[in-house]
Structures are given as structure tokens and as C-alpha cells.
Amino acid sequence: MSDFPTGGVAVVGGTGPQGKGLAYRLARAGHPVVLGSRDADRAADASGELRSLPGVAAPVDGASNEDAVRGAATVLLAVPYQGHAELVASLADALAGKLVVSCVNPLGFDKGGPYGLSVAAGSAAEEAAGLVPSAVVVGAFHHLAAPLLLDPEADLSHEDVLVCGDDADAKARVLVLAADVTGGRAVDAGRLRLAAQLEPLTAVLISVNKRYKTRSGVALTGLTPAAVKEEVA
Amino acid sequence: MSDFPTGGVAVVGGTGPQGKGLAYRLARAGHPVVLGSRDADRAADASGELRSLPGVAAPVDGASNEDAVRGAATVLLAVPYQGHAELVASLADALAGKLVVSCVNPLGFDKGGPYGLSVAAGSAAEEAAGLVPSAVVVGAFHHLAAPLLLDPEADLSHEDVLVCGDDADAKARVLVLAADVTGGRAVDAGRLRLAAQLEPLTAVLISVNKRYKTRSGVALTGLTPAAVKEEVA
């Protein structure tokens, strides 16, 4: 795939904290966003909330998941893993041929805390790719804490967004989007199959959050900002 | 388990780059170390190499894996995953009752690069715990690049060592060791089962290393050094 439009972004699961937070940061960076939800009215309400937040610099609208997807070239999947396969399958026609960014974290919780769920496809991102073969799937945004994304005062520029995928052009596009979301670095983490490592790492972050009463995120050492920028440019 | 001696550390796989590097950093911090190897002569040679490096502040010796383990209260497993179960099983008597720190990364490599291997027990750390039920297993040190550990000039204090385990006292002991290894932060990452996330994350780091021609490592955002130190103290 040689080119991706830089137009609007649809966020499937756009009324959940992760989806809404990513949408807010994208809109602040000037990307038109359409929040998708199973319930178009809820999506419209959530889009109104986002429009009232400081710094929004692009249109934010709400629609059904399917309408949101149909109107966008780039689609963020920001849904819980529970029900993920069914939802992606139900949107398969609309998702065909699109750039799909999987932000899904397959996690379980029990009295021992959070843990990574076993996923037959390897990862939620690979599961989506298997369900919509004509889409180009990239994994990203697994580790950004939703409350920080939604906090207008929170500076995320010290957090790395790790991006994985098998299509170089699609990955390059998502690296740009990711840098726009945080104002910091986006890192090419390798092949799509490494989503199997990125997704459940969130269980470690949640565990650390509980232990240290914080909102932790990921940064890699050994990378200069300049080196990463050069690669993205 | 209420108390762990702070005496010498045995490093099973002490002639490999990861084991040798961890041993060097421990010896620099004043911990007596015994390198273990299948071949005691190779272990003796490697210990001589380490003694010649700058800053070594404690005895460094070499022995067979079994002798090394028998003489130490704390044992680092720093071996490749290939052959891990057989090796641990062969040392089970010697490992009984000890504090065992698993540094093992179950990784595969193919033309697509590195990837996390599927481990029936969940992780190498849990595999070791299953093979030696009387040992207390903690996971740590998965993400420190061996060439940096062995480079006397390399400053590792900006890297986080993520430590997981189910025994609070054992984990506290390893958090101290880990901070000694890097001179920086050690982070309580949660339950031992989260080794299933920490171990294969190394595949992402290796992928990033190749992409950006660096030696990457992990740091978490959202944790102040003070907060972590207070928890350790």
C-alpha cells in the first residue's frame, strides 16, 4: 500500500476512556475525529464533551461505529478485548481496505491483579488482521493511560508510543499520528506479531500503578529523540 | 520466607554475555559472585576475565553450575531458554530452598526477527518455580543489554529493572540487588505470572535495536526515583 490519506480518524469505541482520550489528543493536534459507538447518540454526546475541552483544533463528531468507519481512511480500534472479535467481524465490510490501528489490550483481572489473556491469533491486532484481510493493521497506543490522555494539563511528551506493523507505509503514517498524540516520540517497535508483547505489557503498567499509586507509562532508553525523528521523517 | 542472607550470588550461565555482565555489575557493587557453567574450567576463565575489569569490589570465582548453586543463597538463572527446563531440573536438589532470580528470555528468531516463544508454564520463571517448588522464584534483569552490562563505561542508571514475584521478602531482596546492578531504579512490577509479559518484551527491544542501531532498554514514566526508593527502603 503506497499512500494513506491524512484525513479524518474514526475511533471505534470512541465513548470509552481510551478512545475518547486518544480522540481528544488527535483533535488537539488538528486531526478531524469521528467517535464511533454502538449507540450513535452516546457518540454524539461524547463528541460534545470533547469539543468543550481546551485546545481542540479540529472537528469532533459522533456516529455509529459503522458510519464512523465508513467516513474515515484511518480507524482506531479502542475497545475492550471482550467482544473484540465479534465487533470487528460485524464491521468487516466497512473496515475493508482501511488503515486500522489496534489499541486493544487483551487483559484479564482476578484477585491476583491484571494479567495478559491468551489470544489464539497471538494478539488482538493479529486477530483483527485475520478478520479483515484487506485492511492494513498496525498496533499502537497500548500504554497511554486514559485519564492522562483526557487531562488537558497532562504532558505526555516523555512517553513513547510503540508502534508495530508489517506495512512500512502504514506504520510511518501511524508513527506520525502517535507523535501528534503525545507531542513526543513514536518508536517503530517492529513486526505486527510483536503486538503479542505490547498489548499485555499493559498488565504490568496497571500492576505498577496500583503498587506505586501512579499512572505509569513506557519510555525506552538508548534512543535519542533526533534518531527517532530522522527515521520518521 | 522471612529473611534472605545478603551473601554471595551464584550465576548459572555465568559464562554467557548476560550472566557475565550481571556478575560484573554485582561484583562492582560489592557482592561476592560465583560464575557457574557446565564446564568449571570455562567458569574459572570467565571469572578471571571479570576480575581484570575496572571497579570489581568483591571476590569473583568460577565453578560448575551445581557447585556454584550449592555455595550461594541467591542464584541467578542467566541461561538461554533452549535447554532451560532440563538444566533447572538437573539442578533441582541444589536449588531447593534458595532465592532463584530468573533472567531468562524465551525468544525465537526467524527471518521476521525476534519473537516471544510460547511457554506452557506461562513464563520461564514460572517453569523454574514448577520444577523446584521449594525455591522462591523472582523474575528480573530481562531487559539489560549484555554489552552494556559488560562495558565499564556504560551508565545504566537511567534503566529500570522490572522485578516480579509472589514472595514479598524475596522481591524486596531482588529489588536491592537490581538497584545495585544499575545504580538506578528497581521497580516492583507485580506478580510472578507477569514474567510472561516481561520476558518476551525483550523481543521488542531487540527489534528496536536493529531498527535504530542502538542498545535499548526500558524505563517507566510516572514514577519518581523517590517514590520507588521509599518503597524499597
Interface residues (C-beta under 8 A of the other chain):
Chain A: G112 G113 P114 Y115 G116 A145 H158 E159 L162 C164 V187 D188 A189 G190 R191 R193 L194 A196 Q197 L198 P200 L201 A203 V204 L205 S207 V208 N209 R211 Y212 T214 R215 S216 G217 V218 A219 L220 T221 G222 L223 A227 V228 E231
Chain B: G112 G113 P114 Y115 G116 A145 H158 E159 L162 C164 V187 D188 A189 G190 R191 R193 L194 A196 Q197 L198 P200 L201 A203 V204 L205 S207 V208 N209 R211 Y212 T214 R215 S216 G217 V218 A219 L220 T221 G222 L223 A227 V228 E231
